[in-house]
Amino acid sequence: MSVIRASYMTAFIMCLPLLIWLWGSIANADTVVDASVLIRQALSFLFCLQLTVILISAPFFQQSGSIYKYFQANLLLILIPLPFVSIAWLAAAISISAIIKIICIELLIVLIVLFISMLLKHLRSLVKFDILLGIIASIYIWSTRVQWQAWLN
């Protein structure tokens, strides 16, 4: 399976349960429901999931050998859920500046992971640190989610 195809599938698999959960939460709510709260919860989960997938999938995407394909695959992971994020912006659940900040941070993390992986490429035959670094970074992202989720307000 190509890296780009795997990125498409991962992004769609990541978004589908989230959209089903959000649609079910809004449909089964009482007559008075604050949809923006539900949308913010879904967005915070989406952004945390995107960052985790970017970090953990880095070793798989690097097997392509091409820096362009690696960056393109991660960019697709960020851009495929963008219609959902734009709907959240249109529903006034999130500001455009918060969306831009989070997308820039995700792109920065992609570039940092790419740089670290290029540095560790020479040590790849000695030690496999990629997956361990991805898991540690994902734990850090999850533990600090309260600080960066404050941007959604």
Backbone torsions as a table, in degrees:
resi	resn	phi	psi	omega
1	MET	NA	134.6	-179.4
2	SER	-74.0	161.0	-177.6
3	VAL	-66.5	-39.4	-179.2
4	ILE	-67.1	-43.1	177.7
5	ARG	-63.5	-40.8	177.2
6	ALA	-64.0	-35.9	178.0
7	SER	-67.0	-43.7	175.5
8	TYR	-57.9	-49.8	-177.6
9	MET	-62.7	-41.8	179.6
10	THR	-63.3	-43.2	-179.4
11	ALA	-65.4	-42.1	178.4
12	PHE	-69.1	-39.3	177.3
13	ILE	-65.0	-32.2	179.0
14	MET	-70.9	-36.9	-174.7
15	CYS	-84.9	-33.3	-172.8
16	LEU	-59.8	-51.8	178.6
17	PRO	-63.9	-31.7	178.8
18	LEU	-65.6	-44.1	179.0
19	LEU	-68.4	-37.6	177.0
20	ILE	-64.0	-43.2	178.8
21	TRP	-62.8	-44.6	-178.6
22	LEU	-65.4	-44.3	179.3
23	TRP	-62.9	-42.8	178.4
24	GLY	-66.2	-35.9	179.2
25	SER	-68.1	-39.9	-180.0
26	ILE	-73.6	-38.4	-178.1
27	ALA	-70.3	-34.4	-177.2
28	ASN	-93.5	5.8	-179.5
29	ALA	-78.9	162.8	176.6
30	ASP	-66.8	-178.0	-177.0
31	THR	-64.3	-35.7	178.4
32	VAL	-102.8	108.6	179.9
33	VAL	-135.7	138.2	175.6
34	ASP	-92.9	95.2	-176.3
35	ALA	-64.7	-27.0	-179.0
36	SER	-65.9	-32.1	177.0
37	VAL	-66.8	-44.7	178.1
38	LEU	-64.3	-39.2	179.7
39	ILE	-66.8	-41.1	177.8
40	ARG	-63.2	-39.6	176.7
41	GLN	-62.4	-43.5	179.5
42	ALA	-64.7	-40.5	179.4
43	LEU	-67.0	-40.6	179.1
44	SER	-64.0	-39.1	176.5
45	PHE	-67.0	-40.3	179.4
46	LEU	-61.8	-46.0	-178.5
47	PHE	-66.2	-39.9	176.9
48	CYS	-64.4	-41.6	179.0
49	LEU	-66.3	-40.1	178.0
50	GLN	-61.4	-46.5	-179.9
51	LEU	-63.4	-40.1	178.8
52	THR	-65.1	-43.5	179.8
53	VAL	-65.9	-38.7	178.0
54	ILE	-60.8	-42.9	-176.9
55	LEU	-74.7	-40.6	-175.8
56	ILE	-79.1	-29.1	-179.2
57	SER	-84.8	-2.1	-178.4
58	ALA	-55.9	-45.6	179.3
59	PRO	-63.0	-35.9	178.9
60	PHE	-68.4	-43.9	-178.7
61	PHE	-69.4	-26.1	-179.5
62	GLN	-76.2	-11.3	178.0
63	GLN	-67.7	-16.4	178.8
64	SER	-66.2	-26.6	178.8
65	GLY	83.0	-13.1	-178.2
66	SER	-106.8	128.3	178.2
67	ILE	-65.8	-36.1	179.7
68	TYR	-63.1	-45.6	179.3
69	LYS	-65.8	-37.6	178.0
70	TYR	-62.0	-48.0	-179.9
71	PHE	-66.0	-39.9	179.3
72	GLN	-64.5	-40.2	179.4
73	ALA	-63.9	-42.8	178.6
74	ASN	-71.3	-33.4	176.4
75	LEU	-64.4	-37.9	176.3
76	LEU	-64.7	-36.7	176.7
77	LEU	-61.7	-30.7	-179.4
78	ILE	-84.9	-38.4	-171.0
79	LEU	-87.1	-24.8	-178.7
80	ILE	-63.6	-40.4	176.3
81	PRO	-77.5	3.5	-177.0
82	LEU	-60.5	-34.5	175.1
83	PRO	-61.3	-36.5	175.8
84	PHE	-65.1	-41.3	179.4
85	VAL	-66.5	-38.0	178.8
86	SER	-68.9	-33.7	174.4
87	ILE	-64.3	-38.8	177.0
88	ALA	-64.1	-37.5	177.3
89	TRP	-66.5	-41.9	179.1
90	LEU	-66.8	-28.1	177.5
91	ALA	-82.7	4.7	178.7
92	ALA	62.8	31.5	177.5
93	ALA	-90.8	-18.5	-177.5
94	ILE	-150.9	148.5	179.3
95	SER	-87.8	158.8	-179.3
96	ILE	-67.8	-30.8	178.6
97	SER	-67.2	-35.5	177.1
98	ALA	-67.3	-39.1	178.0
99	ILE	-63.5	-44.8	-179.5
100	ILE	-64.7	-41.7	178.5
101	LYS	-59.7	-47.0	-176.2
102	ILE	-68.4	-40.3	177.7
103	ILE	-65.3	-39.5	177.1
104	CYS	-64.4	-39.8	177.6
105	ILE	-65.8	-40.5	177.5
106	GLU	-63.2	-42.1	177.4
107	LEU	-65.8	-37.0	176.6
108	LEU	-64.0	-40.8	178.0
109	ILE	-64.9	-39.2	176.8
110	VAL	-60.3	-44.2	-179.8
111	LEU	-67.1	-38.4	178.0
112	ILE	-65.1	-44.4	178.6
113	VAL	-63.8	-38.9	177.2
114	LEU	-63.0	-43.4	179.1
115	PHE	-64.9	-45.3	178.9
116	ILE	-63.6	-39.9	-179.7
117	SER	-67.6	-33.8	176.3
118	MET	-67.5	-35.4	176.8
119	LEU	-68.9	-38.2	-177.6
120	LEU	-84.0	-4.2	-177.5
121	LYS	-61.1	-33.7	179.3
122	HIS	-73.4	-27.1	-179.8
123	LEU	-90.8	-0.5	-175.0
124	ARG	-57.4	-35.5	-179.5
125	SER	-72.8	-22.5	-178.7
126	LEU	-90.4	-48.7	-173.1
127	VAL	-138.5	140.6	175.7
128	LYS	-101.4	94.4	-178.3
129	PHE	-100.1	-10.8	-170.8
130	ASP	-59.2	-51.6	-176.4
131	ILE	-68.2	-39.1	178.4
132	LEU	-63.4	-43.0	177.5
133	LEU	-64.3	-38.8	177.4
134	GLY	-63.5	-41.5	179.9
135	ILE	-68.6	-41.6	178.6
136	ILE	-63.7	-43.1	178.5
137	ALA	-65.6	-37.3	178.1
138	SER	-66.1	-38.5	176.6
139	ILE	-64.2	-40.4	178.0
140	TYR	-64.2	-42.9	178.6
141	ILE	-61.7	-43.4	-179.4
142	TRP	-66.7	-38.9	-177.5
143	SER	-73.6	-23.8	179.0
144	THR	-104.4	19.3	-175.9
145	ARG	-64.4	-27.2	-179.0
146	VAL	-64.7	-39.1	-178.9
147	GLN	-68.1	-47.4	-175.7
148	TRP	-84.1	-16.1	174.7
149	GLN	-77.4	-13.7	176.2
150	ALA	-64.8	-20.2	177.9
151	TRP	-66.6	-23.0	-177.0
152	LEU	-73.0	-14.1	179.9
153	ASN	-89.2	NA	NA
